[in-house]
Amino acid sequence: MPPTDPIQAVTHADPYPYYRMLARDRPLYHDPALDLWIASTPALIRAVLDHSAARVRPAQEPVPQALHDGAAGLLFSRFVRMSDGPGHAGLKPLLADCLLALSPTATPCWPAMPRDLPALDDFLFDAPVYAMARHLGLAQQVAPACARDVRQFRAALRPAATADNVAAGHAAAARLQATLAALLETQAGGTPLAVLRGRAAQAGIEPDVIAANLAGLLFQSCEAGAGLIGNTLVALARDPVTAAAARQDTRECLRMAAHTAQYDPPVHNTRRYLCAPIPLDGHVLPAGATVLLVLAAAGIEQPGAIPWTFGAGRHACPGHAPAIQSAGQAVSRLLQGGLDPAQLLGGPHYRPLPNARVPYFAAAA
């Protein structure tokens, strides 16, 4: 059966015919059960993303309420990805330029080779954090602690987070902030992070805000990276000829990761919260409404265009190139370590996430 709505589609075995139907027949509509406006064509999604009244957080809750009083809330409040306005406009280009200037590490650091499917599921989430940590210049031995801290911070953000989850998330956020602040402080002149630090100082941006956003890059890499690695493995499981070629050539793994980002992407939708009415496609979306932007549908509508999974406009992810590279390298590491994608054909199931398509291989074992 096809999905019943865009949230269910994220975990459906094959949501792409449904996404094509949405873009063709229901490009913009209100779903009363979800209390969401749904936009699914590239033009409509771009119009919302570019509108000044469309915000990344609800006006009444800029930081998740459960995290408000503590280190996790402070870290979240500093993320440029989670803010709009002058602070975002000043900082985002500096971070994007820094990421472009950072050279990919020649010796990626990875978690231990998984020996069973539960360990593979853990690898999906940890590997992107390891890769981004090394990309930023953190010492290899620091990557495992960063991955654990990102996991704990993520757990604190879940709607079902317990008091223990939130307490652990505050402690993890404090450690991430301290780790990235120390990295920033030790940068010698001329390195990309030192240039970032200097340009930020000229713009009146505090070092703690820069450090928080470097931690934010670790956080952002985790879930989307897990989906990109996992969905690339699914594609290889369904194509044994390409899997055999990828085992011999990392470039084939990189190609498959880029292909997957377009055709079975890790992030299927994102939300915007309206602080003022928006006229759109013959409707007036009221202030206070939430708009679900079905990025995966836009990707199907524009094959070969920008990888919509990384967003567009002022909040487009600046780390899409490192994300594809690290996903391809992680897949190569798994294949060269002995993983046979054919063993994954019994699944996958997908984690019950509202916007990220992340395989869960152990559930099918």
C-alpha positions, 0 to 999 in steps of 0.5 A: 500500500502507498503511504497515507501521508508524507510523514509515513512516507519516510519509512515506507519501502518505496515512497517515490511513486507517492512523492511523484503523485504529490508533486503532480496532483497535490503540490500544496495542501493542508493536512488537517490530521497532521495540522501541516501545510504540505508543499512538494514541488521545487518552485513552491519549496523554494518560495517558502525557503526564501520567504522572510516569514518562514522560520526554522523554529517556532517563534514561541519555542526557539529552543526545545522547552525541555532543554531550555535551562542547561548546556544543551539548550545553550548549545542549540540556541547558538546553532546557525542552522536553528536561527534566522535574522542578522546573526544567521546572515553574518555567520553562515557564509563564514562557516561555509567558506571555512568548510570549503577551505578545509582539505579532506583528511587523507587518513579518515578515522572510522569506528571499529569494523562492525561484526554483526547487524546491530553493530552496523546500525551503530556504525551508520551513526558514528562514522559521519561524526568520526569523519567530520571530527577529522575533517575539522582537525580534531585528533583521531583519539577524540572522535569516539568521545565526540560520537558518544556526546553527539548521540547523547545530545540527540537523545535529549532532543527526542520528544520522548526523552526522559529526565536522564536523557536530558541530563546526559544531553546537557553534560554531552553538550558542555563537553562538545562545546569545550572540545571545539572551543579548545580546537578553535583556540589552538589554531595557528594563523593561516589555517581555515579555522584560524581564518574563521576565528579572525573573520568572526572576531571582525564581525563581532561574533564571539568565539563560543558561538563559533565553537558551538557551530563547529559542534553543530557540524558534528551534530548535523552530520550524524543522522543525515550521514547515517541515512546516506551511508545506509541507503547507499548500502541498500542500493548496493545490496540491490545491485551486485554488479555495482557492489562488486565494482565498489569493493575494488574502487572507492571512486565507485562508492563515492559515485553511489553515495552521490547517486543515493543523495539524489534518488534515495536521500537521507533527509526527506522533509524539513519544516518551516514555521510562519511568523506572518501570512504567506500567499502561495499558489492561490492559498494564504498560509496563515501566521502560526502555520507549519509548512512541511517541505517534501524535499524528496519529492522535489528531488524526484521532480528535478533529477540531476539538479541540486541534491534537495536533501541538503536543502536550499536557500539561506539554510542550505547545508554547507557540508554537502560535499564532505557529507557525500565524500565521507559516506562514500569512504565509509561504504568503501571501508565497510566493503573492504572490511568484508561486509557483503551488501547481499546480506542486507537484502532481508531488510531494511526496516527504517527508524521511526523518524519524521524526516530522516530515512535511516535503515535499521538492518538489525530489525530484519535479522 
